[in-house]
């Protein structure tokens, strides 16, 4: 196993051309919230934990904000903090994919 058990990547890509992008849909704030909540839930912090990361374009802009859990390869459409909480508790804490958010 690697240093982290899982990574939660949030696309934070910002397109200057005015095209749809995750950052314009609030992904940066959702990532910041996820990072803080992961700490509060004791999920993050060193070996065997979860790392909440910013990612460049994940090429699913029309579905954004988009997040993906690795190494699981599960993609989520995330619209608000409730969605983040559900991904953190159900998927990352309890190992259950959140079907309603899955892309």
Secondary structure, DSSP 8 states (H G I E B T S, - for coil): --SSSEEEEEE----TTS---TGGGTHHHHHHHHHHHHHHTT--SSTTSEEEEEES--S-GGG-SEEEEETTTEEEE--SHHHHHHIIIIIIIT----GGGB-
